[in-house]
């Protein structure tokens, strides 16, 4: 029997509706959550992401502060803007869109963001708090995966989870979040990567596989046990002459074959992707609540 599709678009829409209601309640108390977005240069993909984030803010009722800087912006100018946003009480979250132009120091910029406004969850202070299980802003894509699983009725406590990929954006944080002693953790987690001797053997015993390797067909049907839950984080372009733009998007999982064995599976696109911006909004509202002493 084919797997049930986890509809990330619907889960994201449900969460955004909840956030919109919460924002309306905050506004009744005179609190308007604010997100500052900083885009340096004119990279088409980054510009598209930023536009989508700003549109999502508008729909949720969140104040969006748009900062678009030229390609030749200096490190000093960018740091001055971050400092200004750190001090602005109307701003609860600061998002600096990556990658930055090569002449700019990304690490220095990310370190300069006030951890209390780090709604991306990338600041070392928030990463450290996440690892030790303290209250922190959690990175958006991993936190989105947790919400997808919970809202799909997947039991995490005691589950055998295999994470394929060890990036700082997805692999490492999702592994850390799932092993926490909490209602959203208590799983037993194995992290596989390019030096793992037998990734397939690890995957075959997994109740949940989270594929975040960045390579098509990393997880195939022979690696999946019957009834496993599959979360596909990958977004890869593969050539497809039948498409107008010459390519199609696929994940890291052989979707058509794996869906015949899995119990639940996320599609690409339309699975994990819609959750990332949703969790950015979630963190921004949470930051506003914290600033007001409500969380």
N, C-alpha and C positions, 0 to 999 in steps of 0.2 A: 504494500500500500504506500502511495506516494506521501511524502512529508507534508505537513501543514506549513504554509508560508507565514513567516513572521513579518507582518506588514509594518515596516518602520515608518512609512508615511502616515499611517493611521495612528500609531502610538504617538508619534511626534505631534500630530494634529490634536490629539486628546490632551497631551501635556501643555501645548501652547494655549489651548482653551482654558485650562486650569490656571495657567500663569496670567492670562489676560484678566481673569476674574480676580486673582490675587492683587494684580497691579491696580485694578479699579478700587479695591478695598484700601490699598495703601494710599491712593490719591485722596480718598475721603479723609485720611488723617494728615493730609498735606505732604505726603512723601511721594516723590516721583523718581523711580529708579532711572539711573542714567549710565549709558555705555558710550565710552569714547573709542572710536576706531581710528587707527593711524595707518595710512598706506603711503609708502615711499616708492616713487616711480610709477610706471604704467604697465606693469606685467598684466597681460590679459586675464590669466587665471586668477591672480590675486584680486584684480579689479572686480571680477565676477563674484568671487567669494564675499568681498566687502559689501558689494551692492545687495547681495542676498541677505547678509547679516543686518544691514540697515533696514531693509524691507521688513524683515522679521521683527525688528524692534518696533517699527511703526505699527505693525499689526497687533502687537502685544500691549501697546501703550507705553513703551519704554522710550525715554528721551535718548536720542541718538546724536552724538557729537562727532561730526565728520571732519577728519583732518587728512587732507590729501596733499602730500609734499612732493616736490620735484625730485627727479632722479639724482641730481647733484647736491641734495641736502647733506650738510656736514654732520659729523658725529655730535659736535657741540650743539648744533641747532636741534637735532633730534632729542638729545638728552635734556635740553631746556624745555622742550614741549612736554616730555614725560614728567618732568619736575612740576611744571605748571598744572598738568592734569592730576598729579598726586595731591596737590594742594586744593583743588577745586571741589568744594563740598557737593556740587551738583552731579559729580561724576562718581559712580559707585564701582564701575568696572573699566579697565583699560585693556584694549586689545591692539597690539602691534602686529600687523599682518606680516607673516614670514613667507618666503625668504626676503631679507633685505638686500639692497644692492651690495655688491661684493666689497666696496670700500668702507662699509659700516660694520661695526662690531656688534653682532647680535647678542652675544652673552652679556656684554656690558649694558645693553639696552634693557634686556629682560631682568637683569639684576636690579636695575634702577626703578622698576615698577614697584609701587607699594604693595607688599604681600596681601594687604587687606583689600586691594583692588585688582588682584591678579585672578581675574575670572577665567583665564585659560588654564590655571592650575599648573603653570610651568615654573614658577619661582622656586628656588631651592628650599625656601622656608616652608612653602606649602607641600612640596614633594617630601621633605623630611617629616612633616606632621602626618602626611598620608601613610608613610612607611611605619611610623610608630603607633598609628591608630588614633591620633588626635584629630580634633575638628579642623578641617581645612577645606579650601576650594579644591575639588577633585577635577582632574583633567577631563575635558568634555567628551571625547570619543569613548574612553573606557567607562565613564560614568553612564553614558548613553547605552552602552552594552548591558550594564547591570540592570538598568531600568527596562530595557527590552526583555531580558530574561525574566525578571520578576513579574512584569505585566503579562507575560506569556504563560505564567503559572509554573515556571521551571524552578525546581527546588535546588538551591545552591548548597545548603548545609550537607556536608558529607559527600558531595558529588566529586567524581574524578574529572578534573578539567585538564585539558592539554591546550596550551597556548603555543601557536607556531609563529615565532617571530619575537625579537627582543628589543624592539625600538623603544626609545624614551617616550614616544608619543602614545603608543598603544601597548605593546607587549609587556614591558616592565611594570607600568602602572596597573594594568588589569590583573596581572599576577599578584601584585601586592594587595590590591583591593579584595580579591577573592579569598586570600588566606587570612584576612582579618577576623578577629573574634567578634563577630557582629551579625546582625540580621541579614546583611548583604554579603556575608562571607562564609567562613567555616568550610570552604571547599579544600580539597587536596589538589594542589596545582603542580603540573610539570611544564617547564618551558623548553621547547625545542627550537633549535636554530641551525645555522649552516654547518656547525661542527658536531651536531648530534649524530651519533652513529646509526641509529635506526629509528627515525621519526615515525615510520609506519607502525612499528611495534608499540610505541607509546600511544599513538592515536587509537589503535584498535581496542584499547581498554578504557577509553575515555567515554564518560557520560555526556560531556560537553567538549566540543572542539571550537576554539577561537582561532581562526586563520588570519594572521596579520603579517604575512611574509613579503607581500608586494610582488608576487610572481604567479601567473596563471597556472591552474592545475597543480598547485602545491599539495592539495588534499584531494585524493581520488577515492573512488568507491571502495576499493580493496583495503583502504586505511580506516574505514568507518564501520563500527559495529551496528547491528540492527537497533533502531530506536534512539540513536544518539541525537543530540541537539547540536546544530551546526550554525555558528556565527561567522559570517564571511565579511571581513573588514576590508579586503583588498579592492582596489579600483585600478584596473589595468586596461589599456587600449590595445586591442588586437585588430589587425587588418580585416576588413569585411567589404568586399566589392559591392555587396547588395545595398550598402548604406550610402546615403547621399554624401556624407563627410568622409567616407572611405574607411571608417573604423566603427567598432562597437565596444561598449564597456563590459568587462567581465571581472569577476572576483578572483580570489585565490583558490576557490573550490570548483571542482568539476560538477557544476550545479545539476545538470540533467541526469547524470549517473548517480550522484550522491543523494539526490532527493528521493530516490527509490528505496533507500535504506534508512534515512534519517526519520525521526519523528517530527522535528521542527527544523526549519532552515530559513536563513535570511537571503533574499535575492540581491543581486547587484545589477542595476541600481535599485534603490527603494527599500533597502534594509537598514544598515547601520548609518549610512550617510545622513538622512534627515534628522537623526538624533543629535548630531554634533552641534549644530547651531541652536537647537532646542535647549541643550544643556548649557550653552553659553548664556542664553536668556535666563535659565534657571539660576545660574550662579550670580548673575547681575541682580536679580530680584533678591536673592539670599543676602548679597552684600548690602543692599539697601536696607533690608530688615535688620541686619547686624548693626549697621551704622545708626539706626534709630533705636537700638536696644530691644528689638522685637524678636530676635533669634539668638 
